Amino acid sequence: MLKYFFLFVLLIATAFAGFYFGSNRVRDGLVANYPTIKNLVNRSYVEVDTMLTFPITAEETPALFALSSISKTDSPTLTVNVIAKYGTNLDTHFYKINKNGNQIEAMLPKTWVIEYKVVRYTSTIKGVSEKELQSSANKDMAVFLPIKLERMKAYQAEAKSKIATALMFYFMPYQFDLKVYFGNQELKLPEVVGLNKEIEEYIGEQVGKK
């Protein structure tokens, strides 16, 4: 009887060891799977369709200012309808995934305007053709518009949150303790129901809300 008991304990121990080491191999594979991590982060961008209106001045928009001076327009402005993508690119910038036991540190580059496209220019400048406006605006906006878009920090913060959430869904189901850094600055992880926020807590917060 004792012999069968020890055999049973050995089988359980063997099964547990197999599960444990198999599970560790899966978890190690997640960390080592850099192509998937790169694809996950690169695709977690925020796309914004917005309109920006600028005063036309000699200092910041000289080509448009010259155009407005010819037409003698007072206090001219330019409105730009633009689609911009905020995120980061792990194909062109250095990043690192550190694993120390159950802790994962994702060291990522800062977020920025990775791409933008001007849909339309409109202006209060009088008596100019669409071609003249387009040509002058393209000259001024080549430098001026990226600077303005970079200053819209709310969209960069939204991109960081989206990237962090994607990494949370990738690592946290496997019981990793995740920390995410952008440009060496740690990001406070967003609350995600089922990952770092209990479902019961979320339901309790929604009670009474309209």
Secondary structure, 3 states (H helix, E strand, C coil): CHHHHHHHHHHHHHHHHHHHHHHHHHHHHHHHCHHHHHHHHHCCCEEEEEEEEEECCCCCCHHHHHHHHHHCCCCCEEEEEEEEEEECCCCCCCCEEEEECCEEEEEECCCEEEEEEEEEEEECCCCCCHHHHHHHHHHHHHHHHHHHHHCCHHHHHHHHHHHHHHHHHHHHHHCCEEEEEECCEEECCCCCECCCECHHHHHHHHCCCC
